[in-house]
Amino acid sequence: MSNTTPKEGRFLALTPLLLFLGLYLVTSLVMGDFYKMPIAVAFVLSSVYAACLLRGMTVQERVEVFSAGAADQNILQMIWIFILAGAFAGSAEAMGAIDATVNLTLKLLPAEYLTAGLFLAACFVSLSVGTSVGTIVALTPVASGLAVETGMNDALLVAAVVGGSFFGDNLSFISDTTIAATRTQGVNLRDKFRFNLRIAAPAALLTLVVYLLTGARAESVAVVETVEWLKVVPYLLVLVTALAGLNVMLVLLLGIVTTGAIGLATGSLDLFAWCGELGKGMVGMGELIIVTMLAGGMLETIRRGGGIDYIISRLTRRLHGPRAAQGAIAGLVCLANCCTANNTIAILTVGPLAAEIADRFGVDRRKSASLLDSFSCFTQGLLPYGAQMLMAAGLASLSPLEIMGHLYYPVALGLCALISIWVKNRRHTA
């Protein structure tokens, strides 16, 4: 739709997102049951409503708009990752890789430090590989296995992994969000890293303290068995190849082949059992794939209806001073992120406007790049329909809201980013 759409129409385009949040988030909290309202049903109802709001289109054209969003290149690539992740997780579990890795972790870390240890491991891996999704795929099954062995809260351990994954997604030189933020602001990667580290490091330290205190109250009930080192190889291989910068889909394919080869060699699996486990793992990702496509379609409908244009026009209407400008940049990327459920796309959407705001009000472009990346990761971590949350929930068989109840890093990151806007404001033009 054109930018001449009435303001009321553009605001109305945002209401499907509000409907979804009401149906899923509010209903779950009020009922005290995270499974009372299935997330897929909430998306279907909200998507139908979103399609009805599109003006001047036939039913077929509205379906085409929705389908274009569901079939977006980023959505389809994510679906391939989901399929391969499910196959790898199923194969690794049946072969015994997860149990072996859990036993190794229990030997290395006392139970009271498991949560903090998982958080640090996820921070390191994500910083190295530059992808939160890849980190979640690699470490979530291990977190779930540790929860079973120790009797600790599974949502807490998975949340530690998810939180750590956002640390690297925000800071890594090879992260797509870092690249998007620096390119749209025209700044150097290293300069942005230095500005961003002032926000992310205190947030990570604060989160680590919380997890240390939380983990210290857990009681271990695990009996550590002998570690089967050969069966740990698939996870080590996945981590090493990911750290080496190999594409996440190639990493998962390599992991699938390795689990099958070791399973056949050790007699843990035969050929048909391996194929069966691969199939079960893929099928187990079915709901996640459906939800991802529904989210992509609904959010594209919101964009075409003028929802994002409305957000941008409202937030930039009455700016005054560098502090307000930084707040507007933060608000823009947060709201765009809510409407796209993809932090990279959100940055690319509002990045050029953020650069204009920064220049007009004297905000250092390095600071605007840091704010774009930090607040996009903050928002992404609070979205129950974000890819990272859906992936972790699917792998751990949990509700996204259960994980979010223990997800402290994105909140700490957002808090530290807000403080960075208010503190030392006179040095914004460094």
Residue pairs with C-beta under 8 A, 6 or more apart in sequence:
1 55
1 304
1 305
1 306
3 306
3 309
5 305
5 306
5 309
7 310
7 313
9 55
9 305
9 306
10 305
10 306
10 307
10 309
10 310
10 313
11 307
11 310
12 53
12 305
13 50
13 53
13 301
13 302
13 304
13 305
13 306
13 307
13 310
14 302
14 307
14 310
14 311
14 339
15 49
15 53
16 46
16 47
16 49
16 50
16 53
16 298
16 301
16 302
17 46
17 298
17 299
17 302
17 307
17 338
17 339
19 45
19 46
19 49
20 42
20 43
20 45
20 46
20 298
20 385
23 37
23 41
23 42
23 45
23 46
24 37
24 39
24 42
24 384
24 385
25 384
25 401
27 36
27 37
27 42
28 34
28 36
28 37
28 399
28 401
29 401
31 37
34 399
34 401
34 402
35 399
39 291
39 384
39 385
39 400
40 287
40 290
40 291
40 294
43 291
43 294
43 295
43 298
43 385
44 294
46 298
47 66
47 294
47 297
47 298
47 301
50 66
50 298
50 301
50 302
50 305
51 62
51 63
51 65
51 66
51 301
52 62
53 301
53 305
54 61
54 62
54 65
54 301
54 304
54 305
57 65
62 301
65 300
65 301
65 304
66 297
66 298
66 300
66 301
67 297
68 297
68 300
69 75
69 296
69 297
69 298
69 299
69 300
69 301
69 303
70 293
70 294
70 296
70 297
70 300
71 293
71 296
72 296
72 300
74 342
74 344
74 345
75 292
75 293
75 296
78 133
78 292
78 387
79 289
79 292
79 293
80 249
81 133
81 137
81 248
81 249
81 252
82 285
82 288
82 289
82 292
82 391
82 394
83 282
83 285
83 289
84 249
84 252
84 253
84 256
85 137
85 252
85 285
85 391
85 395
86 281
86 282
86 283
86 284
86 285
86 394
87 252
87 256
87 278
87 281
87 282
88 137
88 238
88 252
88 255
88 256
88 259
88 281
89 137
89 141
89 281
89 284
89 395
90 277
90 278
90 279
90 280
90 281
90 282
90 284
91 256
91 259
91 260
91 263
91 274
91 277
91 278
91 281
92 98
92 141
92 234
92 235
92 255
92 259
93 141
93 277
94 263
94 268
94 269
94 273
94 274
94 277
95 231
95 234
95 259
95 260
95 262
95 263
95 266
95 268
95 269
95 274
96 228
96 231
96 263
96 266
96 268
97 231
97 232
97 233
97 234
97 235
97 259
97 262
98 141
98 142
98 144
98 145
98 235
99 145
99 231
100 227
100 228
100 229
100 231
100 232
101 142
101 145
101 231
101 232
101 235
102 142
102 145
102 146
102 148
102 149
103 149
103 224
103 225
103 226
103 227
103 228
104 227
104 232
105 114
105 117
105 142
105 146
106 146
106 149
106 150
106 222
106 224
107 224
107 227
109 117
110 220
111 150
111 152
111 215
111 218
111 219
111 220
111 222
112 215
112 216
112 218
112 220
113 212
113 215
114 146
114 150
114 152
114 157
114 215
114 218
115 152
115 156
115 157
115 160
115 211
115 212
115 214
115 215
115 218
116 160
116 208
116 211
116 212
116 215
118 139
118 142
118 143
118 146
118 157
118 160
118 161
118 164
119 160
119 161
119 163
119 164
119 207
119 208
119 211
119 409
120 164
120 208
121 139
121 161
121 164
122 135
122 139
122 160
122 161
122 162
122 163
122 164
122 165
122 167
122 168
123 164
123 167
123 168
123 204
124 164
124 168
125 134
125 135
125 138
125 139
125 164
125 165
125 168
125 239
125 242
125 243
126 132
126 134
126 135
126 164
126 165
126 166
126 167
126 168
126 169
126 172
127 167
127 168
127 171
127 172
128 168
128 172
128 242
128 243
129 135
129 168
129 172
129 174
129 242
129 243
129 245
129 248
130 168
130 169
130 172
130 173
130 174
130 175
130 176
130 178
131 168
131 169
131 175
131 176
131 242
131 248
132 162
132 165
132 166
132 168
132 169
132 388
133 165
133 248
133 387
133 388
133 391
134 242
134 248
134 251
135 161
135 164
135 165
135 168
136 161
136 162
136 165
136 388
136 391
136 392
136 395
137 248
137 252
137 391
137 395
138 235
138 238
138 239
138 242
139 161
139 165
140 158
140 161
140 162
140 391
140 392
140 395
140 396
141 395
141 396
142 235
143 154
143 157
143 158
143 160
143 161
143 396
144 154
144 157
144 158
144 395
144 396
144 397
146 152
146 157
147 153
147 154
147 156
147 157
147 158
148 154
149 221
149 222
150 218
150 220
150 221
150 222
151 218
151 219
151 220
151 221
151 222
152 215
152 218
152 220
153 218
153 406
154 396
154 398
155 396
155 398
155 402
155 403
155 405
155 406
156 214
156 215
156 406
158 392
158 396
158 398
158 403
159 403
159 404
159 405
159 406
159 407
159 408
160 211
160 406
161 392
162 381
162 388
162 389
162 392
162 403
162 407
163 207
163 381
163 407
163 408
163 409
163 410
164 409
165 388
166 377
166 380
166 381
166 388
166 409
166 410
166 413
167 200
167 204
167 409
168 175
169 175
169 177
169 343
169 377
170 177
170 178
170 196
170 200
170 373
170 374
170 377
170 413
171 178
171 193
171 196
171 197
171 200
172 178
173 189
173 193
174 245
176 344
177 343
177 344
177 347
177 373
177 376
177 377
178 189
178 192
178 193
178 373
179 189
180 344
180 347
180 348
180 351
180 372
181 192
181 347
181 351
181 369
181 370
181 372
181 373
181 376
182 188
182 189
182 192
182 369
183 351
184 347
184 348
184 351
184 352
184 354
184 355
184 369
184 372
185 192
185 351
185 354
185 355
185 358
185 365
185 366
185 368
185 369
185 372
186 355
186 365
187 365
187 366
187 369
188 366
191 366
192 366
192 369
192 370
192 373
194 366
195 364
195 366
195 367
195 369
195 370
196 369
196 370
196 373
196 374
198 370
198 420
199 370
199 374
199 413
199 416
199 417
199 420
200 374
200 413
200 416
202 412
202 416
203 409
203 412
203 413
203 415
203 416
204 409
204 412
206 408
206 412
206 416
207 408
207 409
207 412
210 408
211 408
214 406
230 262
230 266
231 262
231 266
231 268
233 258
233 262
234 255
234 258
234 259
234 262
235 255
237 254
237 255
237 258
238 251
238 252
238 254
238 255
241 250
241 251
241 254
242 248
242 251
246 254
256 278
259 274
260 269
260 274
262 268
263 269
263 274
264 270
264 271
264 274
269 277
284 394
285 394
287 394
288 390
288 391
288 393
288 394
291 385
291 390
292 387
292 390
295 341
295 385
296 341
299 339
299 340
299 341
302 308
302 339
303 339
303 340
307 339
308 335
308 336
308 339
308 340
308 349
311 332
311 335
311 336
311 339
312 332
312 336
312 350
312 353
315 328
315 331
315 332
315 335
316 328
316 332
316 353
316 357
319 325
319 328
319 357
319 360
319 361
321 361
322 361
322 362
322 363
322 425
322 428
322 429
323 421
323 422
323 425
323 428
324 361
325 357
325 358
325 360
325 361
325 363
326 363
326 367
326 368
326 371
326 421
326 428
327 421
328 357
329 350
329 354
329 357
329 358
329 363
329 368
329 371
329 372
329 375
330 371
330 375
330 417
330 418
330 421
332 350
332 353
332 354
333 346
333 347
333 350
333 354
333 371
333 372
333 375
333 376
333 379
334 375
334 376
334 378
334 379
336 345
336 346
336 349
336 350
337 343
337 346
337 375
337 376
337 379
337 380
337 383
338 379
338 383
339 346
340 346
340 349
341 380
341 383
341 385
341 386
341 387
342 380
342 386
342 387
343 373
343 376
343 377
343 379
343 380
344 376
346 376
346 379
347 372
347 373
347 376
350 372
351 372
354 368
354 371
354 372
355 365
355 368
357 363
357 368
358 364
358 365
358 367
358 368
359 365
362 428
362 429
363 428
363 429
364 428
364 429
364 430
366 430
367 420
367 428
367 430
370 420
371 417
371 420
371 421
374 413
374 414
374 416
374 417
375 414
375 417
377 410
377 413
378 410
378 411
378 413
378 414
378 417
379 410
379 414
380 386
380 388
380 410
381 388
381 389
381 407
381 409
381 410
381 411
381 413
382 404
382 407
382 410
382 411
383 389
384 400
384 401
384 404
385 400
389 400
389 403
389 404
390 400
392 398
392 400
392 403
393 399
393 400
393 402
393 403
396 403
